[in-house]
Amino acid sequence: FEQFKEYIENEEYDNILSLARDMSGLAGAIGANNMTHLLSEINQLFIYGAQKQLSLYVDGYKKELEYLTNQIQQYIESRQG
């Protein structure tokens, strides 16, 4: 999350796009539909040249990443016991 936020603050749009595409592939592979949808919206900002709106996605990205991390942790714990 911190990397995503830092990229936005520094207007490192190439890095944001690369991160969003990588995360989208991973999220899609594990069935994280909410994260996939959020990343699709972020990608659309680039298509329409609206990168300045990326700051509106910081909280949503953090929330989805925390949820996803929690779900993965719960899955790992359930497989260990």
Buried (B, 14 or more C-beta within 10 A) or exposed (E): EEEBBEBBEEEBBEBBBEBBBEBBEBBBEEEBEEBBEBBEBBBEBBEEEEBEEBEEBBEBBBBBBEEBEEEEEEEEEEEEE
